[in-house]
Amino acid sequence: MQNPTVLASGFLGTNFPIMQRVFEEGAGAITLKSIGPEERNGHANPTVLEWGHGIINAVGLPSPGFQNMDEEWEQLSKRKFPLIASIYGANIDEFATVAKNVALHKPDAIEANISCPNTKEHGQTFGTSNEASQTVIKTVKREIGEIPLIAKLTPQAPNIGEIAAGCEKAGADAICAVNTVAGMCIDIDARKPILHNKFGGISGPAIKPVGIKCVYQIYENVKIPILGMGGISNGRDAIEYIQAGATALGIGSATYYQGIGVFKKVCREMQEWMKENNVKSLEEIKGVAHG
Ligand SMILES: Cc1cc2nc3c(=O)[nH]c(=O)nc-3n(C[C@H](O)[C@H](O)[C@H](O)COP(=O)(O)O)c2cc1C
């Protein structure tokens, strides 16, 4: 990676020329929009809302399905950037099928999005159950062989440190935290929920303290690297995640607020902070907030 920033899944990661541009504009790696077991439209509009301190979305995992991506993979085979393919499934078998098929295209890493609902696990989401998350990670790891596996966790987990440790034990090579935080907005004049799905996931500046707390807890429980995300908008936010224990930094919502120049801007501001504070490498300050 040319730097520690990563385009988060769900933002601009659907079309090769745009991904290429995001890389040229400074992202260290690109994550694809999560790929599922079949074609899926996602939820009806409205699906995304900027509400003042962040974004709330309920796009509902729209996906062409792994079977319908040959053209994209053909283009992606010519990529010059590190590519993380995000995958989801509603049960273990679906995760296994998607993982196996996506692995054939040799992305540089596979991220298992284990925070989607509708699982066989008594309706719980995978990412909030230690047992279910370990089963998914073990299964996906078996299917993808040598390709590094990232477990993407939800901040809704009752003890994210324990879930992360379970994922590490099950074969994850890295942890990504966090996915969005559940929320809701109501239009008081219409007297109705704004999102068609009623509930959605919050991202952007409002969730930065949630992400920091999760990365801090995960760092105390695992040895594998952490891809920290949630509300990173500037160099100081990025340094805060590194001090909590992150090795790499995901950026999503800030591309909506600031455009794709945000990757270069975050890197420049990190370097300025390091210079001012006489810090030679990020390794020097990784996890320092743990004392
Ligand atoms: C519109 C939208 C779509 C998203 N789609 C995905 C997705 O497909 N898979 C996934 O793992 N995370 C998805 N996310 C979550 C982001 O990858 C990221 O974890 C979250 O937005 C926090 O980072 P941020 O505050 O920098 O945006 C999505 C977020 C938004 C706002």
The ligand as an SDF file (V2000), in Angstrom:
LIG
                    3D

 31 33  0  0  0  0  0  0  0  0999 V2000
  -24.1960    4.0460    1.8710 C   0  0  0  0  0  0  0  0  0  0  0  0
  -23.3060    3.0910    2.6270 C   0  0  0  0  0  0  0  0  0  0  0  0
  -23.1180    1.8050    2.1480 C   0  0  0  0  0  0  0  0  0  0  0  0
  -22.3010    0.8960    2.8420 C   0  0  0  0  0  0  0  0  0  0  0  0
  -22.1380   -0.3700    2.3440 N   0  0  0  0  0  0  0  0  0  0  0  0
  -21.3400   -1.2550    3.0020 C   0  0  0  0  0  0  0  0  0  0  0  0
  -21.1570   -2.5730    2.4900 C   0  0  0  0  0  0  0  0  0  0  0  0
  -21.6660   -2.9510    1.4290 O   0  0  0  0  0  0  0  0  0  0  0  0
  -20.3720   -3.4210    3.2100 N   0  0  0  0  0  0  0  0  0  0  0  0
  -19.7620   -3.0590    4.3880 C   0  0  0  0  0  0  0  0  0  0  0  0
  -19.0490   -3.8760    4.9860 O   0  0  0  0  0  0  0  0  0  0  0  0
  -19.9200   -1.8080    4.8910 N   0  0  0  0  0  0  0  0  0  0  0  0
  -20.6980   -0.9030    4.2230 C   0  0  0  0  0  0  0  0  0  0  0  0
  -20.8470    0.3710    4.7300 N   0  0  0  0  0  0  0  0  0  0  0  0
  -20.1330    0.7520    5.9710 C   0  0  0  0  0  0  0  0  0  0  0  0
  -18.7820    1.4280    5.6720 C   0  0  0  0  0  0  0  0  0  0  0  0
  -17.9110    0.5700    4.9630 O   0  0  0  0  0  0  0  0  0  0  0  0
  -18.0740    1.8990    6.9610 C   0  0  0  0  0  0  0  0  0  0  0  0
  -17.8670    0.7810    7.8120 O   0  0  0  0  0  0  0  0  0  0  0  0
  -18.9010    2.9450    7.7350 C   0  0  0  0  0  0  0  0  0  0  0  0
  -19.5190    3.8440    6.8290 O   0  0  0  0  0  0  0  0  0  0  0  0
  -18.0330    3.7410    8.7280 C   0  0  0  0  0  0  0  0  0  0  0  0
  -17.0340    4.4930    8.0980 O   0  0  0  0  0  0  0  0  0  0  0  0
  -17.2220    6.0810    7.7100 P   0  0  0  0  0  0  0  0  0  0  0  0
  -17.7030    6.7660    8.9430 O   0  0  0  0  0  0  0  0  0  0  0  0
  -15.8530    6.5230    7.2420 O   0  0  0  0  0  0  0  0  0  0  0  0
  -18.2290    6.1260    6.6040 O   0  0  0  0  0  0  0  0  0  0  0  0
  -21.6610    1.3010    4.0490 C   0  0  0  0  0  0  0  0  0  0  0  0
  -21.8660    2.6070    4.5320 C   0  0  0  0  0  0  0  0  0  0  0  0
  -22.6680    3.4970    3.8440 C   0  0  0  0  0  0  0  0  0  0  0  0
  -22.8880    4.8940    4.3800 C   0  0  0  0  0  0  0  0  0  0  0  0
  1  2  1  0
  2  3  1  0
  2 30  2  0
  3  4  2  0
  4  5  1  0
  4 28  1  0
  5  6  2  0
  6  7  1  0
  6 13  1  0
  7  8  2  0
  7  9  1  0
  9 10  1  0
 10 11  2  0
 10 12  1  0
 12 13  2  0
 13 14  1  0
 14 15  1  0
 14 28  1  0
 15 16  1  0
 16 17  1  0
 16 18  1  0
 18 19  1  0
 18 20  1  0
 20 21  1  0
 20 22  1  0
 22 23  1  0
 23 24  1  0
 24 25  2  0
 24 26  1  0
 24 27  1  0
 28 29  2  0
 29 30  1  0
 30 31  1  0
M  END
$$$$
